[in-house]
Amino acid sequence: MEKIGEAILDKVRGEAQDIIKDAENKAWETIENAKREREAKSEANKNRLIEQARGEAARVLAQASIKSRQELSRAKADIIDDIVSQVQTKLSNISSNQSSLMGLIKEVVDGLGADKARIYVSSKDIKSVQELVRRDEGLAGRIAEIKELESGGGVIVESLDGKIRLDNTYSTRLEMLRPQILAEIGKELFEGL
């Protein structure tokens, strides 16, 4: 009986060792699976964070690009406005020559379509215009009065009843040409920017 007891014990010990080995193997397998899952989750999380970072970087870059273009546009506009302002200042500081004044006057008097008109000119040009009108009989018959105008040069002509008024001042002409001038200035100054 002792041998049988020992044999049963040996068999039970062997089975116990097999069960323990199986349990250890399953435990290691479970641990390895858990490690792989953790690494996969970690990799997926890392990839998600990288994609979020890339998206954020692209958004920041796009905003910076838009902001820099806006600042460049503002700087260009400021430069162009400064140039136009300087031109207006120079125009207001020079006296018109008689031939240009005569051209400006005839252009608007003819365009007015009225028999009699009133002319407004800058104080620096008033004597020249009075002289021009006095010397030109055609104009003298159509101009009823010459008045002073606060402007940088050029003329304004209006009908005697004040219903029709044509502005041929330098500042108005400059404003009419502004889109064309701005395009040319922009092309010259900012080509390639």
Buried (B, 14 or more C-beta within 10 A) or exposed (E): EEEEEEEEEEEEEEEEEEEEEEEEEEEEEEEEEEEEEEEEEEEEEEEEEEEEEEEEEEEEEEEEEEEEEEEEEEEBEEBBEEBBEEBBEEBBEEEBEBEEBBBBBBBBBEEBEBEEBBBBBBEBBBEBBBEBBEEBEEBEEBBEEBEEBEBBBBBBBBBEEEEBBBBBBBBBBBBEEEEEBBEEBBEEEBEEE
